[in-house]
Amino acid sequence: MDSRLTAIVSVSFLSLIVLRRVALAVNLVDKPSARKHHLGSIPLVGGLAIYLTICLFLLNTPISSSDIPLFLLCSGMLVLTGALDDKFDISVKSRLLIQLIVTIVMFTLCNVQLATLGGILGWGELTLSSSASFLITFLAVAGAINAFNMVDGIDGLLGGLAVITFSALGYLFLTSGQVGLYQFCLLVVFATLPYILLNIGFPFGARMKIFMGDAGSMFIGFTVVWLLLAGSQTAESSFRPVTALWLIALPLMDMATIMIRRIRKGQSPFKPDREHLHHICQRVGLSPKLTLLTICTIATVFASVGVVGEALKIRESTMFMSFILTFSGYYMAICHIWRITTFIRKVSSLLPLNKPTPQISDGDHQ
């Protein structure tokens, strides 16, 4: 296994280096703008390299899991759509249409669908009708893709959140005996690690920086929702549906919060802005690195709640209500973040530790 993991990292790293050159040649790059404050044109090939690495290993050493060819087909359609969006900036409607087509393939050919919500309401299993199942499956696919797309705003964040989610998923699959899906998660994690290093500038600095691009966020989001459905909606389920909410809680909460705030302002929920959690963290004074650490820590705590809740078999209705209360608190905190920050600063200024220490000159000693 160790040699295979080393091979995954090596192939992913080499793919990034090769595709970086290709991206520069065909101008598949992200350029600075009013919303994007990075320096220079950055190649958008992180997602392409991760997808190609996973394809190579799945096709040559197939993991024991059903529907892998259809997964690669569906994710390939989304990666291609994302690459076209990175290059030509295609419309939201076009992206949603492709996501709808992918959902139809999942629903009809793979039988990968959200058919039950479990016991989240507390009075037995909530099973969905066929039409409701299709609609909610589509919302899950579109929601996960857009949630991971929206958090991709600072170096290392999308890759870090992906590693947290896939690691939590892998643990749940391993402890439930789903070895094939555990290996799948491990493959995604190790294929993502080289991207994270280059994205944050290690070891070559900013001159070799690479971005994930929409191709990457679409692939990550789709792979997450595919595994969440595979893990919670089959006869051999590894976890309950409510646990899935906690595994991607932070991206979901950030997306829902920002969309609600845009709608309340009379704007399109898909209108780009600088109101995401990572933007807010930096505006209240956190450095990019501290912002990355803070958000990944919160995401790890949320995912851990899901894992622990599953291990202890805490009632689904309790887990669901806890999620709703947590989201409500998150939403209110973001909406009033400036008041909260001002209050904290005022309180901090009153603490003895934050008062200036009187300076004593040599002549003041008795």
PERARA-V395209 format. One record per residue. RES is the residue in one letter. PHI is phi in radians with two decimals (999 if undefined). BURIAL is I if it has 24 or more other C-alpha atoms within 12 Angstrom, else O. D_LAST is the distance of its C-alpha to the last C-alpha in Angstrom with 2 decimals. Layout:
# PERARA-V395209
res = <RES,RES>
phi = <PHI,PHI>
burial = <BURIAL,BURIAL>
d_last = <D_LAST,D_LAST>
This chain:
# PERARA-V395209
res = <M,D,S,R,L,T,A,I,V,S,V,S,F,L,S,L,I,V,L,R,R,V,A,L,A,V,N,L,V,D,K,P,S,A,R,K,H,H,L,G,S,I,P,L,V,G,G,L,A,I,Y,L,T,I,C,L,F,L,L,N,T,P,I,S,S,S,D,I,P,L,F,L,L,C,S,G,M,L,V,L,T,G,A,L,D,D,K,F,D,I,S,V,K,S,R,L,L,I,Q,L,I,V,T,I,V,M,F,T,L,C,N,V,Q,L,A,T,L,G,G,I,L,G,W,G,E,L,T,L,S,S,S,A,S,F,L,I,T,F,L,A,V,A,G,A,I,N,A,F,N,M,V,D,G,I,D,G,L,L,G,G,L,A,V,I,T,F,S,A,L,G,Y,L,F,L,T,S,G,Q,V,G,L,Y,Q,F,C,L,L,V,V,F,A,T,L,P,Y,I,L,L,N,I,G,F,P,F,G,A,R,M,K,I,F,M,G,D,A,G,S,M,F,I,G,F,T,V,V,W,L,L,L,A,G,S,Q,T,A,E,S,S,F,R,P,V,T,A,L,W,L,I,A,L,P,L,M,D,M,A,T,I,M,I,R,R,I,R,K,G,Q,S,P,F,K,P,D,R,E,H,L,H,H,I,C,Q,R,V,G,L,S,P,K,L,T,L,L,T,I,C,T,I,A,T,V,F,A,S,V,G,V,V,G,E,A,L,K,I,R,E,S,T,M,F,M,S,F,I,L,T,F,S,G,Y,Y,M,A,I,C,H,I,W,R,I,T,T,F,I,R,K,V,S,S,L,L,P,L,N,K,P,T,P,Q,I,S,D,G,D,H,Q>
phi = <999,-1.04,-1.16,-1.20,-1.14,-1.10,-1.13,-1.08,-1.08,-1.13,-1.10,-1.09,-1.12,-1.13,-1.09,-1.09,-1.14,-1.18,-1.17,-1.07,-1.11,-1.09,-1.05,-1.13,-1.23,-1.77,1.11,-1.55,-2.36,-1.81,-1.81,-1.03,-2.65,-1.09,-1.71,-2.03,-1.82,-1.33,-1.71,1.37,-1.59,-1.89,-1.04,-1.83,-2.18,-1.02,-1.14,-1.08,-1.15,-1.12,-1.09,-1.13,-1.09,-1.14,-1.02,-1.03,-1.33,-1.22,-1.38,-1.67,-2.31,-0.96,-1.43,-1.22,-2.73,-1.34,1.14,-1.06,-1.02,-1.24,-1.07,-1.12,-1.14,-1.11,-1.17,-1.11,-1.06,-1.26,-1.10,-1.10,-1.07,-1.11,-1.13,-1.13,-1.16,-1.07,-1.48,-2.02,1.01,-1.31,-1.30,-1.07,-1.06,-1.14,-1.15,-1.15,-1.11,-1.10,-1.12,-1.16,-1.07,-1.08,-1.10,-1.08,-1.10,-1.01,-1.23,-1.62,-1.70,-1.79,0.99,-1.68,-2.68,-1.63,-1.70,-2.51,-1.75,1.21,-1.78,-1.18,-1.65,1.59,-2.26,1.71,-1.21,-1.72,-1.64,-1.68,-1.22,-1.07,-1.18,-1.15,-1.09,-1.12,-1.07,-1.25,-1.10,-1.09,-1.10,-1.16,-1.12,-1.11,-1.14,-1.14,-1.07,-1.26,-1.11,-1.30,-1.17,-1.25,-1.43,-1.41,-2.22,-2.37,-1.00,1.51,-1.28,-1.08,-1.09,-1.12,-1.15,-1.10,-1.09,-1.08,-1.16,-1.21,-1.17,-1.11,-1.07,-1.04,-1.09,-1.13,-1.16,-1.13,-1.23,-1.74,1.52,-1.53,-1.12,-1.07,-1.24,-1.08,-1.12,-1.06,-1.06,-1.07,-1.06,-1.12,-1.05,-1.30,-1.27,-1.52,-1.00,-1.05,-1.06,-1.01,-1.08,-1.20,-1.11,-1.58,1.61,-2.01,-1.76,-1.76,1.39,-1.17,-1.17,-1.98,-1.09,-2.36,-1.82,-1.24,1.37,-1.10,-1.04,-1.28,-1.14,-1.13,-1.16,-1.08,-1.06,-1.18,-1.10,-1.06,-1.20,-1.06,-1.25,-1.10,-1.24,-1.11,-1.52,-2.14,-2.14,-2.04,-1.12,-1.79,-0.95,-1.62,-2.74,-1.47,-0.97,-1.15,-1.12,-1.03,-1.06,-1.24,-1.20,-2.15,-1.04,-1.15,-1.03,-1.11,-1.13,-1.11,-1.11,-1.09,-1.09,-1.19,-1.20,-1.09,-1.13,-1.16,-1.10,-1.10,-1.50,1.39,-1.81,-1.18,-1.13,-1.78,-1.23,-1.16,-2.76,-2.13,-2.01,-1.31,-1.00,-1.17,-1.18,-1.11,-1.00,-1.29,-1.27,-1.51,2.04,-1.37,-1.27,-0.97,-1.17,-1.23,-1.08,-1.05,-1.11,-1.10,-1.18,-1.14,-1.14,-1.08,-1.08,-1.13,-1.08,-1.08,-1.09,-1.14,-1.02,-1.11,-1.13,-1.17,-1.05,-1.23,-1.12,-1.54,0.97,-1.11,-0.91,-1.05,-1.12,-1.17,-1.11,-1.20,-1.12,-1.11,-1.12,-1.09,-1.14,-1.12,-1.10,-1.05,-1.12,-1.07,-1.07,-1.13,-1.11,-1.16,-1.14,-2.05,-1.07,-1.25,-1.14,-1.08,-1.11,-1.08,-1.10,-1.07,-1.14,-1.13,-1.10,-1.08,-1.18,-1.53,-1.27,-1.00,-1.15,-1.70,-1.48,-1.10,-1.45,-0.99,-1.51,-1.91,-1.50,-1.04,-1.30,-1.49,-1.26,-1.58>
burial = <O,O,O,O,I,O,O,I,I,O,I,I,I,O,I,I,I,O,I,I,O,O,I,I,O,O,O,I,I,I,O,O,O,O,O,O,O,O,O,O,I,I,I,I,I,I,I,I,I,I,I,I,I,I,I,O,I,I,O,O,O,O,I,O,I,O,O,I,O,I,I,I,I,I,I,I,I,I,I,I,I,I,I,I,I,I,I,O,O,O,O,O,O,O,I,I,O,I,I,I,I,I,I,I,I,I,I,O,O,I,I,I,I,I,I,I,I,I,I,I,O,O,O,O,O,O,O,O,O,O,O,O,I,I,O,I,I,I,I,I,I,I,I,I,I,I,I,I,I,I,I,I,I,I,I,I,I,I,I,I,I,I,I,I,I,I,I,I,I,I,I,I,I,I,O,O,O,I,O,I,I,I,I,I,I,I,I,I,I,I,I,I,I,I,I,I,I,I,I,I,O,O,O,O,O,O,O,I,I,I,I,I,I,I,I,I,I,I,I,I,I,I,I,I,I,I,I,I,I,I,I,I,I,I,O,O,I,I,I,I,I,I,I,I,I,I,I,I,I,I,I,I,I,I,I,I,I,I,I,O,I,O,O,O,O,O,O,O,O,I,O,O,O,O,I,I,I,I,I,I,I,O,O,O,O,O,O,I,O,O,I,I,O,I,I,I,O,I,I,I,I,I,I,I,I,I,I,O,I,I,O,O,O,I,I,I,I,O,I,I,O,I,I,O,O,I,I,O,O,I,I,O,O,I,I,O,O,O,O,O,O,O,O,O,O,O,O,O,O,O,O,O,O,O,O,O,O,O,O,O,O,O,O,O,O,O>
d_last = <71.04,68.14,70.40,71.68,68.20,67.37,70.60,69.72,66.35,68.03,70.88,68.58,66.35,69.39,70.88,67.76,67.85,71.59,71.57,68.62,70.84,73.71,71.56,70.44,74.09,75.39,72.37,71.45,67.85,65.24,64.19,61.08,61.66,59.98,59.40,58.93,55.90,56.40,56.94,60.48,63.65,63.19,66.27,67.21,68.68,66.38,68.76,71.83,70.49,69.55,72.95,74.89,73.01,73.77,77.39,77.82,76.61,78.40,81.68,81.57,80.15,80.96,78.66,80.53,80.32,83.00,83.44,81.35,83.84,83.70,79.92,79.88,82.45,80.54,77.16,78.85,80.18,76.70,75.13,77.82,77.24,73.51,74.12,76.48,73.90,71.28,73.77,75.63,73.54,76.34,76.43,74.97,78.54,79.69,76.86,77.59,81.29,80.62,78.41,81.28,83.75,81.48,81.25,85.05,85.34,82.83,84.62,88.20,88.15,85.13,85.00,81.22,80.45,78.34,80.97,78.83,75.49,75.44,74.40,71.63,73.01,73.31,77.08,78.50,78.83,79.06,81.76,82.43,85.84,86.92,86.24,82.84,81.99,82.81,80.82,77.69,78.05,78.14,75.08,73.30,74.24,73.31,70.15,68.82,69.71,68.04,65.00,64.23,65.15,62.70,59.66,60.23,57.60,54.85,55.01,55.65,56.05,59.82,60.04,57.15,58.68,62.06,60.78,59.15,62.39,64.74,62.60,62.72,66.44,67.01,65.31,67.50,70.62,69.85,69.22,72.44,74.55,75.10,74.55,76.22,73.97,70.91,71.96,72.47,68.88,67.62,69.67,68.15,64.57,64.99,66.95,64.08,61.24,62.08,62.16,58.67,57.29,58.99,58.11,54.36,54.73,54.80,55.57,56.98,54.65,55.83,58.88,60.67,59.59,62.30,62.66,64.64,66.81,68.94,71.20,68.35,67.14,70.77,71.35,68.17,68.85,72.50,71.87,69.35,71.82,74.68,72.79,71.59,75.22,76.46,73.94,74.47,78.03,80.28,81.90,79.43,76.36,73.01,71.03,71.65,71.77,68.62,66.62,67.58,65.65,62.38,62.94,62.91,60.91,58.33,60.87,63.13,60.45,59.24,62.85,63.81,60.75,61.21,64.95,64.56,62.05,64.43,67.39,65.50,64.86,68.60,68.16,69.94,68.25,68.67,67.05,64.29,60.80,57.11,56.44,56.46,53.66,52.51,52.39,50.40,47.89,47.23,47.04,44.32,42.24,43.33,44.21,47.82,46.88,44.83,47.70,50.13,48.11,47.65,51.34,52.63,50.41,51.82,55.33,54.83,53.74,56.83,59.16,57.71,58.48,62.07,62.30,60.81,62.93,65.98,65.15,64.64,67.60,65.72,68.25,69.09,68.84,65.29,64.34,66.00,64.37,60.97,61.70,62.71,59.59,57.39,59.19,58.83,55.09,54.92,57.02,54.98,51.71,53.11,54.54,51.22,48.88,47.21,46.48,45.15,42.94,41.60,40.89,39.06,36.88,36.05,35.22,33.17,31.11,30.20,28.94,25.20,25.60,26.99,24.29,22.08,18.63,15.95,14.81,11.12,11.02,9.32,8.04,6.36,3.80,0.00>
